[in-house]
């Protein structure tokens, strides 16, 4: 019991523990698996998103950078173009105005223009100079006419500080110049110096090309940086070139535009001329630098660069292409955007380091990757925290579950223990023990059932005691009844010691229960002996009682008989008597015979009984007595019985029996039967004393029965005639 | 012993199988008592009855009388030789309505 209890306790404990652990492991496993899955997916997706975003945004950023680079080139070149267009407009206007004057002299009065005077230094004034090889007097008309241009020249000079000078130089040999450097045009005595402009580049180029031209850049004589001149021819009334008008400007404003061209950290602008020389650049060192102090002719041409890439790009710029290229300049990769400038054969270029263009994109990519890594880190930490939490729960469970499980198991097993103890007490005989278990579950129900069982057991035991007592009483009474029944039969042998004429012997072996067999014999008078054998239907007390009645009635009627011929009447009367109030429908088979001791005549009536066997000494054999068929006694009222008789001689005998003999069963349910009975008797020693003859038959019956239980009374009676 | 009952309208046929002795006779009595309500004709089929004890005879007698008393009929058929011997010996064959006549005559004349 103790072991069993511990078993349930342990089982509950293990169950609780394993359920908890399995639940934890499964839930935890799923959670970790899920999170790991999410993590690996998230990392992949994150990296992918990062990479794609970085690539896309890098590309976009690069495109934006390049677009702004190109935009800057475009815008700045327009600014420069504007300056030069202004320049061209000025010169064209001068040319148009001058041509108009010459071709319409009637509209103009000769004007005066003074020679240069040192006192005018610093003031913007018109000044006339002559070539040394001409006579100023002869040119007076033309000079006067040409002097009409001076007001326009003055206006131009005043309107624009970058304009150094405007001039008109006639082929005839004079020139009128408006500027503020009169001191350069006089000698030490303030006498005007002659001026031969014909060798000057602007004059020669106009005369050569006969159209508006720009000179090469030159260093301003006033120390105002680079300068350039624009000049154009004008025509006389015949349409022939009469001279050249021009304007000289400093390129300070162009230089400023270039210098102010900045993009990002590293971006700057520059202007390249048709010879591949850098005209303007904020740089003082490197390939794209310029030294404004150098004579332009001494400046190196990028066409000659050892860097083929630079040389080719410079050539493309010089031929007027607009483009974008990636070039290596002084060991650094640059994006270079360029576009040609109008009016000149120059090209405006803007560069920016490639790294700067891609840097933002790189930064962007880096940021995204960082975010992804942070996300992965957060996930990693979450998973770690979760595993830690699970471990903590696991440990707590390992510690707590045994306690919880033990108390739970105790809760389960305690009522069972109580129940066990109670049942043990009940089993030991205390049926008054009541189990008091209030768990509200099946165990309480079981206890209630046990209580009910105990009650029933008690009742049953009480009943059993009563019934046993009753049975014992009845058995005792039946025993007594059986004794009485047996003692009712004549059982002292020899019964009539003084009667030597016959011998009589009978046995009755009752079956377990009291039965209904009986035999009887008595002397009616000195000469008449009555023998009876009978079998009442059924067994037990009713049969025993009916047997007693039958025996008494038969004997009483026989005793009143006065004539042997009334023997059948005795049966009839007895039958009627037995039929009265025989509601139980009991009946009895009776064979009754009467021996006349003197004559040997045996008169008999058979009331449905087994036919007896007769031994005739003369034939030395037994045979069944041929009996008339009469009905049993007690079955039917008012029936007649047929009386028969035979003659018995000395040595003859008659053997009566009940069906307990012929119907004795062996284990195979085979009857002993009449055949075996007659064979047995014929086999017997005919000189045997009649007591031994019955024992012989009984032995033969027992042999046949072979140990099977005797089911009916076995009753036999033999009557032997000794002498007549 | 086995008791096989078959009721057709008011005819109850009772087939007895085995041995009708003191114990089984009481069973048969009980069975019949419970089944006779409204039965006008009671037929015992003894084709498979091997043995009849005096207690069995008593039951046959009892119900023969009961049926007679109420004006009903009782018949016995298919009686085996072994049983017929007993019926003859006890004189019951004269009082019972045995309708089957194929029974062989007893080898032993009484």
HADDOCK unambig.tbl for C-alpha pairs under 7 A between the chains (distance, minus, plus):
assign (segid A and resid 537 and name CA) (segid B and resid 54 and name CA) 4.60 0.50 0.50
assign (segid A and resid 537 and name CA) (segid B and resid 55 and name CA) 4.74 0.50 0.50
assign (segid A and resid 537 and name CA) (segid B and resid 58 and name CA) 6.47 0.50 0.50
assign (segid A and resid 538 and name CA) (segid B and resid 22 and name CA) 5.43 0.50 0.50
assign (segid A and resid 538 and name CA) (segid B and resid 54 and name CA) 6.28 0.50 0.50
assign (segid A and resid 538 and name CA) (segid B and resid 55 and name CA) 4.33 0.50 0.50
assign (segid A and resid 539 and name CA) (segid B and resid 22 and name CA) 6.77 0.50 0.50
assign (segid A and resid 585 and name CA) (segid B and resid 58 and name CA) 6.45 0.50 0.50
assign (segid A and resid 585 and name CA) (segid B and resid 62 and name CA) 5.68 0.50 0.50
assign (segid A and resid 586 and name CA) (segid B and resid 58 and name CA) 6.39 0.50 0.50
assign (segid A and resid 587 and name CA) (segid B and resid 58 and name CA) 6.94 0.50 0.50
assign (segid A and resid 589 and name CA) (segid B and resid 90 and name CA) 6.96 0.50 0.50
assign (segid A and resid 607 and name CA) (segid B and resid 90 and name CA) 6.84 0.50 0.50
assign (segid A and resid 608 and name CA) (segid B and resid 89 and name CA) 5.34 0.50 0.50
assign (segid A and resid 608 and name CA) (segid B and resid 90 and name CA) 3.21 0.50 0.50
assign (segid A and resid 608 and name CA) (segid B and resid 91 and name CA) 5.36 0.50 0.50
assign (segid A and resid 609 and name CA) (segid B and resid 89 and name CA) 6.46 0.50 0.50
assign (segid A and resid 609 and name CA) (segid B and resid 90 and name CA) 5.79 0.50 0.50
assign (segid A and resid 610 and name CA) (segid B and resid 89 and name CA) 6.53 0.50 0.50
assign (segid A and resid 625 and name CA) (segid B and resid 110 and name CA) 6.98 0.50 0.50
assign (segid A and resid 626 and name CA) (segid B and resid 109 and name CA) 6.65 0.50 0.50
assign (segid A and resid 626 and name CA) (segid B and resid 110 and name CA) 4.25 0.50 0.50
assign (segid A and resid 627 and name CA) (segid B and resid 110 and name CA) 4.89 0.50 0.50
assign (segid A and resid 628 and name CA) (segid B and resid 110 and name CA) 6.36 0.50 0.50
assign (segid A and resid 629 and name CA) (segid B and resid 89 and name CA) 6.41 0.50 0.50
assign (segid A and resid 629 and name CA) (segid B and resid 91 and name CA) 5.51 0.50 0.50
assign (segid A and resid 630 and name CA) (segid B and resid 90 and name CA) 6.88 0.50 0.50
assign (segid A and resid 630 and name CA) (segid B and resid 91 and name CA) 5.19 0.50 0.50
assign (segid A and resid 631 and name CA) (segid B and resid 90 and name CA) 5.68 0.50 0.50
assign (segid A and resid 631 and name CA) (segid B and resid 91 and name CA) 4.13 0.50 0.50
assign (segid A and resid 631 and name CA) (segid B and resid 92 and name CA) 6.31 0.50 0.50
assign (segid A and resid 632 and name CA) (segid B and resid 90 and name CA) 5.87 0.50 0.50
assign (segid A and resid 632 and name CA) (segid B and resid 91 and name CA) 6.57 0.50 0.50
